[in-house]
Amino acid sequence: MATRADPPLPLARLRARGLLTEVRTADLRFGGAEVGAFLQAVMGLNLEASAIATLERHTEGWIAGLQLAALSLQGRTDVSAFLAAFSGSHRYVLDYLSDEVLARQPEQVQQFLLHTCLLERLSGPRCDAVTAQEGSQAMLEALERANLFVVALDDERRWYRYHHLFAEVLRSHLQQAEPTLLPVLHRRASSWYEQHALLVEAVQHALAVPDAELAARLIEPIALSTGFQGQLNTVLEWMNALPEALVRTRPRLCVYYAVFTPLHQSTGGSRDPLAAS
């Protein structure tokens, strides 16, 4: 039996009795050698190992995605430029996932997918907070059973993520369909992360709103520890994303900037605009 979603059979009982053989998404996903063989033997492309590895990473071994990328690559000489730009916004990928996957879902499922696509990792409580609705855990489990490009990150069905290309397609749709909702969703996400002491993620969503005042408030207590834990560039990127006038009104941020900028430059980083003024 071949099906995109779990059939209405007692799968758990059959599995426990050893009466079920399953070939699931992870089994169908191509590895590096299979990607290379597919591109060469089926699609007639002879690519360097680095290009094959890039395609495997972008598509996560998804065979249809590899085929769409290969069709776009045929006749091209700018392979590196194409691979650097290949994403869910590529017209072939966008059309395929939009028509074959997203458009076939009920409105409630489409809304959930669009409203949670800005999250890197998905959980029931986190999605409840962002969507301002309950029932997200059940929805995530249903999406996994339906094989809707949802990847389980543990065996307890607590954490999930979307396939990278699918997430990019969803974000593209969200930007077009509900651009005014994006800041609302980012603000809800930032609030949830702050409440759960995940301040790095809270900062990222605050900057995406964008809410500079909120981001500055969140950055201050974690800038020093984050910078000295190997994320110096991240902290400087945060502060460079803030209006210079706002940074100058916060002495602690000014001190952190004065400390981190020379360290950044000594490791080969480019000179930052604020440090030059």
Secondary structure as GFF3:
##gff-version 3
##sequence-region A 1 277
A	DSSP	alpha_helix	11	16	.	.	.	ID=ss1
A	DSSP	alpha_helix	25	28	.	.	.	ID=ss2
A	DSSP	alpha_helix	32	37	.	.	.	ID=ss3
A	DSSP	pi_helix	38	42	.	.	.	ID=ss4
A	DSSP	alpha_helix	49	59	.	.	.	ID=ss5
A	DSSP	alpha_helix	63	73	.	.	.	ID=ss6
A	DSSP	alpha_helix	79	85	.	.	.	ID=ss7
A	DSSP	alpha_helix	91	100	.	.	.	ID=ss8
A	DSSP	three_ten_helix	102	104	.	.	.	ID=ss9
A	DSSP	alpha_helix	107	116	.	.	.	ID=ss10
A	DSSP	alpha_helix	124	131	.	.	.	ID=ss11
A	DSSP	alpha_helix	136	145	.	.	.	ID=ss12
A	DSSP	beta_strand	150	152	.	.	.	ID=ss13
A	DSSP	beta_strand	160	162	.	.	.	ID=ss14
A	DSSP	alpha_helix	164	177	.	.	.	ID=ss15
A	DSSP	alpha_helix	181	195	.	.	.	ID=ss16
A	DSSP	alpha_helix	199	208	.	.	.	ID=ss17
A	DSSP	alpha_helix	212	219	.	.	.	ID=ss18
A	DSSP	alpha_helix	223	227	.	.	.	ID=ss19
A	DSSP	alpha_helix	232	241	.	.	.	ID=ss20
A	DSSP	alpha_helix	244	248	.	.	.	ID=ss21
A	DSSP	alpha_helix	251	266	.	.	.	ID=ss22
A	DSSP	alpha_helix	273	276	.	.	.	ID=ss23
###
